[in-house]
């Protein structure tokens, strides 16, 4: 009998600390699949920011450098400039990348730093207990927007993939989701493109994963899947926003998901 | 043969860093230290290094952190306000036990302050500066030669103790020109088996400062404390210019010590028996030397270009019962040798009436 599906060896055999229904585990698995696909386990350095993803080193068997909150792309810049032939990626949440680390990610992208940013967007601060994030939807209840996010006070959800894609240093930018098996397959393909972008030294690659945080959304796992489908995807459209390899730069009015 | 060259302090420091094998510089413009980054932006590519002008000092120090995590000798430089922004990164560097060189060509503070020479960053530099229980290795040059030599020394100490090291200088030392002996010592960069070079032929490695398990963080803090104790025992650098039967001991550091040197010469020409201790390492502080010397003097005058920051350490160090006075010129003012001489005379003539420490 042939084994067709197994745990990637790079994904350590230990229980995740993630809550039930959280999508971080899927992102971890996809990363390990790609590290193994391109045989990068021995030349990869991961840079988790501060948030639920910080424990990356407990789950993925590669070298890891913990970054201060928001600074992962600056830390990765230092690592990649010293070791340009290593595979370097950051792993950041929406608070880490979209709020406190916005300056760092924009300038790393603009310099065309040849590493990959893994951005997990679950529209809420997970690790600190459910505060409003820059990507929190309008009307979404959080512990610091108890009456729902109000644009008059809190501004609007920040669209990182769309913001970064137009920068000349960005070679690849995509937003994917993980709420159905079909979406996971699309996400895997997009992540593969991001890995190839770095391996071909084409510049900055950006992967935004729309993800569930049932605990801080106060929803069940299944309700969270529905929440993504019904509420999040209209605010955060999925798609490849830039891919210099395929010379596919999204045109005005063209749906991004046509390229996924 | 000795290579002797007339150089600006900032350039001498930059060349010292290159001599020590530093190939990575990340920085953000700020006066009065731009000469360092300008020089390295041209020089590092020549020696196969990398120069990046970062978007902020916050980014700079974190790029240094990344480069250091791979085992490279890396540095940044800035001045007061920029160094304040780097405190987060310095705390992480110390907590993660990463070596790095950070140069503070200080300016006047607080706030935007001013750009002339001042020593108001002594507390920030010697107390750690960022959050948590840590110290920086702090070296305070007082000449262009030392700007060069201590940059090399700082990079060595940082590697040896796996702790960030700071050069604390100021606009005078950064800008002034003096002859420098550039005869370089052989550079030996120690092996760094902990570096993140990829998990090839070994287990994956981790650079971090997060320790959540019960007791882990206390253990880590005691481990770092033990390291700072070893620094205190082995790495104190101090310059002492003493006489027999001194009436007064002066203590000063950095550019200010040059004015004190002149004042000491003037005082001696007038028959006063004075000595001068100049801490070269501000952390570890030469407290033992000050205690030992002050025991036979009884009167100590600290001269500083701030409101009296090193004075804290001097008062903690002197032999019990010693009188401690302070001549302080904050805000960019520089004490002249004449002013220092007047203070020396006044203090010596005050006899024993002055029982307590006064400013």
Boltz contact constraints between the chains, C-beta under 6 A:
constraints:
  - contact:
      token1: [A, 42]
      token2: [B, 198]
      max_distance: 6.0
  - contact:
      token1: [A, 42]
      token2: [B, 199]
      max_distance: 6.0
  - contact:
      token1: [A, 42]
      token2: [B, 200]
      max_distance: 6.0
  - contact:
      token1: [A, 43]
      token2: [B, 198]
      max_distance: 6.0
  - contact:
      token1: [A, 45]
      token2: [B, 196]
      max_distance: 6.0
  - contact:
      token1: [A, 57]
      token2: [B, 206]
      max_distance: 6.0
  - contact:
      token1: [A, 61]
      token2: [B, 204]
      max_distance: 6.0
  - contact:
      token1: [A, 62]
      token2: [B, 199]
      max_distance: 6.0
  - contact:
      token1: [A, 62]
      token2: [B, 204]
      max_distance: 6.0
  - contact:
      token1: [A, 63]
      token2: [B, 196]
      max_distance: 6.0
  - contact:
      token1: [A, 63]
      token2: [B, 198]
      max_distance: 6.0
  - contact:
      token1: [A, 63]
      token2: [B, 199]
      max_distance: 6.0
  - contact:
      token1: [A, 63]
      token2: [B, 204]
      max_distance: 6.0
  - contact:
      token1: [A, 63]
      token2: [B, 205]
      max_distance: 6.0
  - contact:
      token1: [A, 64]
      token2: [B, 206]
      max_distance: 6.0
  - contact:
      token1: [A, 65]
      token2: [B, 69]
      max_distance: 6.0
  - contact:
      token1: [A, 65]
      token2: [B, 196]
      max_distance: 6.0
  - contact:
      token1: [A, 65]
      token2: [B, 207]
      max_distance: 6.0
  - contact:
      token1: [A, 66]
      token2: [B, 208]
      max_distance: 6.0
  - contact:
      token1: [A, 68]
      token2: [B, 88]
      max_distance: 6.0
  - contact:
      token1: [A, 68]
      token2: [B, 92]
      max_distance: 6.0
  - contact:
      token1: [A, 71]
      token2: [B, 62]
      max_distance: 6.0
  - contact:
      token1: [A, 74]
      token2: [B, 59]
      max_distance: 6.0
  - contact:
      token1: [A, 74]
      token2: [B, 62]
      max_distance: 6.0
  - contact:
      token1: [A, 74]
      token2: [B, 63]
      max_distance: 6.0
  - contact:
      token1: [A, 75]
      token2: [B, 62]
      max_distance: 6.0
  - contact:
      token1: [A, 75]
      token2: [B, 65]
      max_distance: 6.0
  - contact:
      token1: [A, 75]
      token2: [B, 66]
      max_distance: 6.0
  - contact:
      token1: [A, 77]
      token2: [B, 63]
      max_distance: 6.0
  - contact:
      token1: [A, 78]
      token2: [B, 63]
      max_distance: 6.0
  - contact:
      token1: [A, 78]
      token2: [B, 66]
      max_distance: 6.0
  - contact:
      token1: [A, 78]
      token2: [B, 67]
      max_distance: 6.0
  - contact:
      token1: [A, 79]
      token2: [B, 66]
      max_distance: 6.0
  - contact:
      token1: [A, 79]
      token2: [B, 70]
      max_distance: 6.0
  - contact:
      token1: [A, 81]
      token2: [B, 50]
      max_distance: 6.0
  - contact:
      token1: [A, 82]
      token2: [B, 67]
      max_distance: 6.0
  - contact:
      token1: [A, 82]
      token2: [B, 70]
      max_distance: 6.0
  - contact:
      token1: [A, 82]
      token2: [B, 72]
      max_distance: 6.0
  - contact:
      token1: [A, 83]
      token2: [B, 70]
      max_distance: 6.0
  - contact:
      token1: [A, 86]
      token2: [B, 198]
      max_distance: 6.0
  - contact:
      token1: [A, 103]
      token2: [B, 55]
      max_distance: 6.0
  - contact:
      token1: [A, 104]
      token2: [B, 59]
      max_distance: 6.0
  - contact:
      token1: [A, 107]
      token2: [B, 55]
      max_distance: 6.0
